Amino acid sequence: MSFADYLASKKIDAARFQVAEPEVFNEWADLFEQVHPNSFTLQKLNLINAIRRRYWLGPEAALDKSSPTSAPPAQPTAGKPKIK
């Protein structure tokens, strides 16, 4: 997994992040190459949330192209009536 793929999985726009904060981006990319992605997440969890808020990757860009664009709504199932 590349660092850009990791950021996309965290819904972070890598291009905007890299342009706005190149030192932080490069520091994180170097660390990401040295450790496991789970370890990176644990080390940077609070910082990832702050970066996500600033460089959020919109829902339309985060959609998986292989999945259908609109899934049919789930039908409610009839359960037992509640006894009062």
Secondary structure, DSSP 8 states (H G I E B T S, - for coil): --HHHHHHHTTB-HHHHHHH-HHHHHHHHHHHHHS-HHHHHHHHHHHHHHHHHHSB--HHHHS-TTS-SS--------------
